[in-house]
Amino acid sequence: MSFPLAGNARVKDAVTSMISLRRIPHAILIDGDKGTGRHTLARYIAQAAVCGGENAPCGECRSCRVAKSGAHPDITFISPEEGKKFINVGQIRTLRAEAFVKPHMSKRRVFVINTAEVMNESAQNAFLKVLEEPPEGVIFILVSLSASELLETVVSRCTRLSLVPPDINTAVSYIAENTGYGSELIAAAAEETGGNIGAALGILSDGGGEKSDTVEKFIDYMLAGDQGKMLALTADIEKSRIDSEIFIKELKAGLARRIRKIGMTGDTAAKLSEFYYSLSEFEASLATNINLGLLFCAAVCRAAEIYSR
């Protein structure tokens, strides 16, 4: 099986090397924006780890076939329990106990922790214990939107693989080769998402417009000059830095859609465009320790100031 992602040459080299040398690290952290292929890469590495063929992942041996079906007994996926927002310490204690159980089918056991950034602090501290003294033949793969949400002591014990969207031309080629969408639609989706293949596929599968109710309402309230409703919409978002990053990216995409819909000329389009470009400033601020409430308050004030002219 070939490497499953477009672009990300350094990650590709690192992963293919570790697999071919059969030296997969005991702990791997895969981080990147939604849509960059984090889960795809995690499944690829997990399948390679349990593969019984010569060129892992061969895709043909019994382990590969079972892994592809999602039912391999030596690959365990950990996510928040149903109805919960966090991975709790009890789940990690269960993981630690299972890590010392011998593999059922393969030579290795793999534990994939989805949305690893939602492990609460107690869970992360409990996880540290098994990271520091991992059982032989066990691999932990952490999948995260942002490594900054994890304890530095956890991050430092992992081999980090950070994913980014490929350039737009590469994204267009990849989508064209793997789907049946028309070239113009693919190009528009890739352009709108900055080459983020997962996000572009989401737009294409939604008929050319992946709508976020919150984003669309925010833009409507901006056009109506209703600052109170804009702030009310962002009240829950500002509780999480990750949610804030995602919202601003989606807001930019929503503004781009709205501008195309109404046309590039006219006062409204000009104001939407000005706000679109101002969002880069707020996006950059997320990399600092800025208070998220103040950030969104400033963004709403900027939107109101632009539209009131």
Number of C-alpha atoms within 10 A of each C-alpha: 11 10 15 12 21 19 16 16 12 11 19 17 11 12 19 17 13 14 17 14 9 12 11 22 14 18 23 21 24 25 25 18 21 19 21 24 21 25 20 14 22 22 20 22 24 26 26 25 27 25 25 20 15 9 12 23 24 18 20 14 16 17 25 24 16 16 22 14 9 14 12 21 15 25 23 18 14 16 18 17 11 7 6 9 12 17 24 20 18 12 17 22 16 10 18 19 10 14 23 15 12 16 18 12 14 18 15 18 27 26 22 23 24 22 19 26 23 20 25 18 16 14 18 21 17 18 19 18 13 18 19 12 8 17 16 13 17 22 24 24 27 27 23 24 25 19 20 14 18 17 16 10 13 19 18 11 15 18 16 17 20 19 23 20 24 21 16 19 12 16 26 24 14 17 21 15 10 8 10 9 14 11 13 10 16 25 19 16 26 27 18 19 21 17 23 24 27 19 22 28 21 16 21 19 12 11 10 16 15 18 15 14 9 15 22 16 14 24 19 14 19 21 16 13 18 14 17 10 17 25 19 11 16 21 14 12 18 21 13 12 19 17 15 20 21 16 19 19 17 20 20 22 23 22 20 16 17 17 19 12 10 11 12 14 10 9 10 15 19 16 18 23 17 15 21 19 11 15 18 13 10 17 17 10 14 17 11 8 8 12 13 19 16 11 17 20 17 13 19 23 16 16 25 20 13 16 19 12 6
